[in-house]
């Protein structure tokens, strides 16, 4: 579960980073940003639903949100005891290789 939380923190940070910096020159961006501070600023805890939405949004960036959603639902049907976030992480990892 701790690995899932770490993955989700990375995904959240990446999404926020992309939202803030769309349209900027990548070279200019990396020369002016302190990446360590960026990571520390995004360390708040997310609810399970927020984490699922982050995964779906990230998958959507690859055009695979529907596939990830369908796969996760299939995983939860096969194992009703599987936490929702675990199903989505598995689905994400299966589709985004």
Secondary structure, DSSP 8 states (H G I E B T S, - for coil): -HHHHHHHHHHHHHHHHHHHHTTS-HHHHHHH--HHHHHHHT-----HHHHHHHHHHHHHHTT-HHHHHHHHHHHHHH-TTS-HHHHHHHHHHHH--
